[in-house]
Amino acid sequence: MTISRPDIPRHHADRFDACQTAIEDELIELVGRAHDRGWHTDEVLGAIMAVADNLALARREDLAIAIEMRVRQMIKNREA
């Protein structure tokens, strides 16, 4: 299976739903493969949510670091 490319603009109201539809089959397949290997479906779904949360937090942390570095550079340039 493959994940389809987006066919609507980034800020379109339906894009989030389209993304969910695009990844749904792959995610269902992942849950099924993990279940086949002996993991309970609830464990797999909980783990997927935890991984997604961790990825989102890491992205926010990266953004915060980038903002902090930019502010420091602006302060340094201002002082020079």
MOVEN-V79888 format. One record per pair of residues at least 4 apart in sequence whose C-alpha atoms are under 7 Angstrom apart, sorted by sequence separation. I is the first residue (numbers start at 0). J is the second residue. D is the distance in whole Angstrom. If there is no record, write none. Layout:
# MOVEN-V79888
I_J_D / I_J_D
This chain:
# MOVEN-V79888
7_11_7 / 13_17_6 / 14_18_6 / 15_19_6 / 16_20_6 / 17_21_6 / 18_22_6 / 19_23_6 / 22_26_6 / 23_27_6 / 24_28_6 / 25_29_6 / 26_30_6 / 27_31_6 / 28_32_6 / 29_33_6 / 30_34_6 / 31_35_6 / 32_36_6 / 33_37_7 / 34_38_5 / 38_42_7 / 39_43_6 / 40_44_6 / 41_45_6 / 42_46_6 / 43_47_6 / 44_48_6 / 45_49_6 / 46_50_6 / 47_51_6 / 48_52_6 / 49_53_6 / 50_54_6 / 51_55_6 / 52_56_6 / 53_57_6 / 54_58_6 / 55_59_6 / 56_60_6 / 57_61_6 / 58_62_6 / 59_63_6 / 60_64_6 / 61_65_6 / 62_66_6 / 63_67_6 / 64_68_6 / 65_69_6 / 66_70_6 / 67_71_6 / 68_72_6 / 69_73_6 / 70_74_6 / 71_75_6 / 72_76_6 / 73_77_6 / 74_78_6 / 75_79_6 / 9_14_7 / 33_38_6 / 34_39_6 / 38_43_7 / 34_40_6 / 7_14_6 / 30_40_7 / 33_43_7 / 30_43_6 / 3_21_6 / 2_21_5 / 2_22_6 / 0_25_7
